[in-house]
């Protein structure tokens, strides 16, 4: 069983909660609109093969609600900065629901740090 380490980090003037566990290539898990929740069996299984990184989005759970947060695109840009700050490369990006929307927005901006992008029940990207 992979132990989950809980921590906090500050990025772009925003302090967020972060869960991390496992070993292997990095897997960034972006939660849905219900919030990050806890480290569950789903995370545990992924942590058998990956270094699972599961932050609580800015504005969710115990994370700050920064004044710059207005759109999903703001979260996508935040996670690009997040991957850069942690020097993550070859990232397996997984997004659930709202997290899927964020992941898709992120991937349209920059794929240089991504190995894969998996969208689960993703909300849609707004197209005019």
Backbone torsions as a table, in degrees:
resi	resn	phi	psi	omega
1	UNK	NA	128.0	-179.7
2	UNK	-80.5	127.6	178.1
3	UNK	-74.9	141.8	177.2
4	UNK	-99.8	128.2	175.3
5	UNK	-103.2	125.4	177.3
6	UNK	-99.9	137.6	179.2
7	UNK	-150.8	179.4	174.5
8	UNK	-129.9	147.6	174.4
9	UNK	-141.6	153.9	178.3
10	UNK	-112.8	130.6	-179.6
11	UNK	-148.1	136.0	179.9
12	UNK	53.1	36.7	179.0
13	UNK	72.7	16.9	-176.6
14	UNK	-127.8	125.9	176.6
15	UNK	-93.4	129.0	-178.0
16	UNK	-124.3	154.4	170.5
17	UNK	-83.3	148.9	-175.4
18	UNK	-145.2	132.2	172.1
19	UNK	-112.8	140.7	-179.4
20	UNK	-149.8	138.8	178.0
21	UNK	-168.1	160.2	178.5
22	UNK	96.9	179.7	179.8
23	UNK	-139.4	150.7	179.0
24	UNK	126.1	-162.2	179.1
25	UNK	-63.1	151.3	-178.6
26	UNK	-70.0	138.0	174.3
27	UNK	-127.5	115.0	178.2
28	UNK	-95.4	114.6	-178.7
29	UNK	-102.0	119.1	178.8
30	UNK	-103.8	115.9	-174.4
31	UNK	-73.2	169.0	179.0
32	UNK	-87.7	-170.9	-175.3
33	UNK	-67.7	-15.2	178.3
34	UNK	-77.2	-10.8	179.1
35	UNK	105.7	174.6	-175.4
36	UNK	-72.3	-30.6	-176.8
37	UNK	64.0	-152.1	179.8
38	UNK	-108.8	-175.3	177.0
39	UNK	-81.3	103.4	-174.8
40	UNK	-105.4	-175.7	179.2
41	UNK	-57.5	-33.1	178.2
42	UNK	-61.7	-49.3	178.0
43	UNK	-62.3	-41.6	-177.6
44	UNK	-58.9	-45.2	179.7
45	UNK	-64.7	-42.2	178.3
46	UNK	-63.3	-36.0	-178.1
47	UNK	-69.2	-11.0	175.0
48	UNK	-68.8	-24.1	-177.0
49	UNK	-124.5	-12.1	-173.2
50	UNK	-135.1	159.2	166.9
51	UNK	-85.3	95.7	-174.4
52	UNK	-82.9	125.5	179.4
53	UNK	-118.7	115.0	-174.0
54	UNK	-126.9	88.2	179.3
55	UNK	-81.1	156.8	167.9
56	UNK	-89.4	123.2	-178.0
57	UNK	-54.6	149.2	168.9
58	UNK	-52.4	134.6	-178.9
59	UNK	89.4	-1.2	-178.5
60	UNK	-122.7	151.6	174.4
61	UNK	48.2	-128.3	-177.2
62	UNK	-88.7	5.0	-179.2
63	UNK	-81.8	153.8	178.0
64	UNK	-63.5	155.7	173.7
65	UNK	-109.2	87.9	-172.0
66	UNK	-72.8	153.8	-179.0
67	UNK	-66.6	-20.5	-179.5
68	UNK	-81.6	-5.3	-175.8
69	UNK	-86.7	104.8	178.4
70	UNK	-124.5	-29.0	-171.5
71	UNK	-138.7	165.6	174.7
72	UNK	-60.4	-35.1	178.8
73	UNK	-61.3	-31.2	176.7
74	UNK	-64.8	-38.9	177.4
75	UNK	-68.8	-39.2	177.4
76	UNK	-59.8	-44.8	178.4
77	UNK	-65.9	-37.7	176.8
78	UNK	-59.4	-44.9	-178.5
79	UNK	-72.0	-25.7	170.4
80	UNK	-64.6	-43.7	176.2
81	UNK	-64.9	-36.8	179.9
82	UNK	-61.3	-48.7	179.9
83	UNK	-63.9	-37.6	177.7
84	UNK	-66.4	-44.0	-178.3
85	UNK	-62.2	-36.3	179.2
86	UNK	-89.8	1.4	-177.4
87	UNK	51.6	45.9	179.8
88	UNK	-83.6	133.5	177.3
89	UNK	-135.4	151.7	-179.1
90	UNK	64.4	38.4	-174.0
91	UNK	-77.6	133.9	169.4
92	UNK	-93.6	107.0	-176.2
93	UNK	-93.4	124.5	-179.9
94	UNK	-125.7	125.3	179.2
95	UNK	-125.8	133.3	179.3
96	UNK	-110.0	125.2	175.7
97	UNK	56.2	-116.5	176.4
98	UNK	-56.0	-39.0	177.3
99	UNK	-61.6	-31.9	175.2
100	UNK	-66.2	-39.4	176.6
101	UNK	-63.7	-45.3	178.6
102	UNK	-60.4	-45.0	-179.4
103	UNK	-61.3	-42.6	179.1
104	UNK	-64.4	-43.2	177.7
105	UNK	-61.6	-42.7	179.0
106	UNK	-60.3	-47.0	-176.5
107	UNK	-66.5	-26.6	176.9
108	UNK	-74.4	-17.6	-178.3
109	UNK	-92.7	-40.7	-174.7
110	UNK	-166.1	119.9	178.6
111	UNK	-106.4	6.0	-171.9
112	UNK	-61.7	-24.6	179.8
113	UNK	-101.4	0.3	-174.5
114	UNK	-97.8	140.9	169.0
115	UNK	-96.9	-44.3	179.6
116	UNK	-145.0	163.1	175.1
117	UNK	-138.3	118.0	-179.0
118	UNK	-116.5	123.6	179.5
119	UNK	-108.0	125.4	-179.7
120	UNK	-115.5	115.2	179.9
121	UNK	50.3	43.1	-173.2
122	UNK	-67.1	140.0	168.9
123	UNK	-70.8	164.7	-173.3
124	UNK	-89.3	155.9	173.8
125	UNK	-85.7	132.7	179.4
126	UNK	-74.3	126.1	177.0
127	UNK	-125.2	125.5	-179.9
128	UNK	-73.2	NA	NA
